Amino acid sequence: MDDIKTVGLAGQPNVGKTTLFNELTGMVQRVGNWPGVTVEKKEGTMVYKGRKFNIVDLPGTYSLKADSLDQKIARDFIIENKDAIIVDVIDTNNLSRNLYLTLQLIELGRSPIVCLNFIDEAEKYGISVDSKKLSERLGGLTVVKTSGRYKIGIEDLKEAILNYKPISCEIRYSELLEGTIDKIVEKLERYPLPTDGKFKGVPKRWLAISFLESDPEVLELFKKNEDLLNEAKKIKEELERELKHDAESYVAEERYKKIDEILKGIWKENIIFDDIDKILLHPVYGIIVFFIVMYITYSFVIGLGDVFIEYIDTFFGYLGEYASGIVPEPFTGVVVDGIIGGVGTVLTFFPYVAFMMFSLALLESLGYLARVSALFHKIMARIGLSGGSTIPLLISFGCNVPGLIATRTIPDHVRRIATLLVAPLVPCAARFEVIAFMAAMFFEKHNALFAMGIVGITLLILGLVSYVISKYLVKGEPEDPIFELPPFRLPDWSYIFKRTWAYTKHFLIRAGTIILVGSILFYYLLYYPSEENCYGMILGRMVEPITQLMGIDWRGALALMAGIIAKELVVSTMALAYGGESAIANALTPLQAFVLTLVTVLYIPCLATIATLFFETGKNTKWTLFAVGYNLTLATLIGIVVYNIGRLLGFV
């Protein structure tokens, strides 16, 4: 038990790596951060036949080129842990694309265990893989077939880990590429590099290939020996003159050619859903289907949410009455109106949040969200974002914080900054609560259309802002994204419920912490030193001259200020300031409710989002202040314009 081996689970995103990690480690898991960064690191322990293994779930990565944070973390782990056993987890349905990473691991001098995951789905769709021949063509690598979801092949994988022995294998490419690699290797032997750091011991062949791919870290390494850099550049330029295009693309083409060669006769590509994808990815039909799906989603969320909200509202009403009878009189106000009223108002709309997150998890599990990313790629490119921006923006619907963190998968730095700056405009779950509250209060007969309207306007503004930011502030050429389209799958309910819980638990935690404290704070602001002349009124009236331009009085202004702490506080503060939900309905007109909702969605992000933005931009104060400033300015201007146009058109 003393000799604990480390096992790294590598693989592309959405290959079922985390499910396998859970199967191997059970509940013995530890979650921390990778050194020096805030990327989550998940480790666990597996004990098998008396041997103990430390299992590490590496970030999902399409490539080992160090041009995105996740890819760099995965590559550094593989380079720095030379004795670690690497398990290369592959989606069998997308075997040809997934083997790209396998070839890179071999180039790096590793001999991974190849884990053909989702084998149940592959066989269901008539896909067969000759694992013995695949192993032979990969130089003798161990190949196992698994399905983490149905616990197929888990014992075989454990056995392969237990009996793992590294082997020497090499993949050879075309004569032209091999000749070029040999020339650079020869220069590396003549002009040695100071590889005493993490690159110590890496194969010279890998350094040569990485130089041809313009890997940023390897280029920096070559720059430490000017003679070598100049010689290697000449060799690369000679290759590009012969190819008449760049060397980086050529290396990628050669890898895919090799993969075709390896898979010839032993794997059949899945084409069952090609016809469906032709519709879902069509620029017209696909978008029509998208809006139909979204309308059904919002109708489901609000329709089913209303059923539960009634019971929750009744419960908190009863709780308030009960508390008023047992709490000493001096504290009745803060307990009943402040804590139960404030937190209760927020939790009453929890079903909307939970069902929205459930719907997103369901669509993701079915494989539809990946197609939405591909569908909107061209649109994203036109507004200056990368195709890789789609997933972070979709995640932001749950919470802006993980959405911002998800931008780490965008390799293009300028596009990542642009995505970071616009992602806070996406209506998160907390802001969706405000949308749902206003929809139920003022637009009961058309609540789904109201919700879709607010979200649609917000996304339109996001597109315009993104275009301006990308064109004038963060310039650069977008990279060509890689879209993995998983097969359509039956819902994985275990995954869906876990995902829903992961999205919504922060909402409940915040209700018990920030919202609780905020409700007490804003209760005192609204009732001290007296109800007629309270501190909240003073604060609200300080900004009222501006908010009045958009039809919002000091109470609405105070709710907006509360939302800077956490957006959930907007509704609870409104309930306190106006004197209850029914009072809000009497105090605001539908036009004012529409404007207040729109401004709430667009203005300054919550403090947690601002802090995450600061760290994700590399602690860049300039970008953080810019994001806060433009959000506030944009929301103010749009609020004023919409309110006054609405009045001119006769709306009240």
KAPEJO-V100356 format. One line per field, one symbol per residue. phi: phi as a letter, one per 30 degrees, with the letter a starting at -180 (. if undefined). burial: + if it has 24 or more other C-alpha atoms within 12 Angstrom, else -. A space follows every 10 residues. Layout:
BEGIN
phi = ???
burial = ???
END
This chain:
BEGIN
phi = .ddcdcbccc lddicidddd edddcicdbb cbcdeibcdd ccbacbcbhi ccbcccdded bdbcddcbdd dddddedddd cddddcccdb dedbedddde deddddedic bddccddhdd deddcicbbd dddddddcij ddbbcbbddc hciddddddd ddcdbdbcbb cccdeddddd eddddddddd cdcdcccddd idddeddddd dddhdedddd ddddbddded dddddddddd dddiaddedd ddddddddde dddeibacdd bdcedddddd cddcddddde dddddddddd dddddeddee dddddddddd dddddcdeee cedddddddd dddddddece eedddddddd ddddddjddd ddeddceddd ddcicceddd deddddddad dddddddddd ddddddddde dceddddded ddddeddddd dcbedbdddd dddddddddd dedddddddd dccbcldddd dccccdddbd ecdddddddd dddcdddddd ddbddddddd eddddcbbdb ddbddddddd ddceeddddc icdddddddd dddddadddd ddddddddij dddddddcce dddddddddd dcdedddddd ddeedddihc dddddddddd eddddddded dddddedddj db
burial = ----++++++ ++++++++++ +++++----- --------++ ++++++++-- --++++++++ ++++++++++ +++++++++- ++-+++++++ ++++++++++ ++++++++++ ++++++++++ ++----++++ +--++-++++ +++++++++- -+++-+++-+ ++-+-+--++ +++---++-+ +++++-++-- -++-----+- -+++++++++ +++++-+++- ++-----++- +++-++--+- ------++-+ ++-+++-+++ -++---+-++ ------+--+ +----+--++ ---++-++++ ++++++--+- --+--+---+ --+------- --++++++++ ++++++++++ ++++++++++ ++++++++++ ++++++++++ +-++++++++ ++++++++++ ++++++++++ ++++++++++ ++++++++++ ++++++++++ +++---++++ +++++-+++- +++-+++-++ ---+---+-- +++++++++- -+--++--++ --++-+++-+ +--+++++++ +++++++--- ----+++-++ --++--++++ ++++++++++ ++++++++++ ++++++++++ +--++-++++ ++++++++++ ++++++-+++ +++++++--- --++-+++-+ ++-+++-+++ -++------- --
END
